[in-house]
Amino acid sequence: MMAKLYERWLLHLWQGEFSLAHELVTPGFVGHWPGMDVHGPDQLIETLRQGHEPFDDVTITLDVGPLVDGDHVAARWTFAGAYRGGMPGATAAPGTRIAFSGHDILRAEDGRFAEYWVISDIQSLSRQLGTG
């Protein structure tokens, strides 16, 4: 069950089916990104929209996992897309293909995710966009 829940999280929600957040996370969900916390499904949806906005043709692949241990699941993924433009300081031309990887750890509660920790390769993304 946890593996299927994670696959829906990564391969559907993160791929762009943002409304699934209400189904996949608890009302008290907390997502821990470096430097910020996101609370509840509505803030999660807004965070995902903002993350997708500078990119077209987004694909997300599951590279490793999901690895399940009790109520926790972990995995490695890759985000890829075509840069649309509009990120402050970016020198990459619109249409530039980018890809970067990251790791997720999630904790489930009653069949939905209640907590999320993510680490992604922002240095690689910054290099590709010309912001770092």
N, C-alpha and C positions, 0 to 999 in steps of 0.2 A: 504494500500500500504506500509506504513512504517513497519508494522509488518512483511510482506512478505520479504521486503528488509532486515530487520534484520535477519530473519530466514536464508536467503541465505548467509548473512555475517557470521553467527555463524556456521550453520550446514553444509555448503558447503565450503566456503572459508577457515574457520579455521579448518575444518576437513581435508583439504589437497588439495582442488581444487584451488590452489593459483592463477592461471591465471585469475580467476574471479575478481581479484582486479581491473583490467582495466575496468570492467563493473560496479562494485559496488561502486567505489570511484571516486571522481573528480580528475582531473590532479593536482589541488592545495591542495589535501588532506593533513591534518596534524594529525598525531596520537601522543598523549601525553602519553608516558609511564613514570613511575617514573624514573627520572634521564635522560631521552632522548626524543627527538622528532623525528618522522619519517615523511618524506615528499614524497608525491606522491605514485602512485601504485607500482612502481618498488622497492622503499625502503620498502614498506609494505610487498611485496612478499619476499624480502630477510630476513626481520625480522621474518616473519612466518616460513620460511624454517629453520632459525637458532633455533627457538623455538621448532620445531618438531624434529630436527636432533637427539637429545639424546634419543628419544623415539620410540618404535614400538607400533603397535596396538592402535593408538590414537583414543579415542572417546571423543566427546564433547557433553554435554547435556545441554539443556535449562532448568534451574531450576525454574526461576520466570520471568514472562513477555513474550514478550516484552511489556513494558509500554510506551505508546505513548502520547506525549504532544506537539502538534504543529509540529515543525520540529525536535524535539528531541525524542529519544527513549532510554530506559534504560532496563537492564535485569541482571539477575544473572545466571552464568553458572558454570559447572564443567568440568575440563580437566582431563582425565585419560589416562594412558598408561603404558607400560612396559619399565623400564629404560634400555637403550641399553648400557650405559657406556660412558665414555669419558668426563664427566664434571669435570673440575679441582676441586680437594678437596673432591669429592664425595666418600663416603665409601660404599654406597649401592651396592650390587651385581647386575650385569647385570641380567635382568629378573624380578627385584623387581617391583611390581605393585605400582604405585603412583596415587594420585588424589588430586587435589586442586581446590578451587573455586575462583571466582572473579566476579566483577561487571563492566559492560560497560555502558557508556553514549555516544551517538553519535548524531551529528547534520547533518541533510540532507539539500541538496541544489539541486534543479532541479532533484529529483529522485535518487540521489546518495549521499553517505556519504562524507561530507567535513571535518569533524572534529571528533576526537575520544579521549575519556579519559578512561583509564582502571585502576582498582585497583585489584590486585590479592593477594591471601594468600601465599606470598613467604615464610613466616615463616614455614607454614605447609609443603610446598615443600622442603625447606631446611632440616627440621627434617627427612622427609622420605628419602632424598638422603644422609643424614649424613654429610651435609655441614655446618649445623648451630649449 
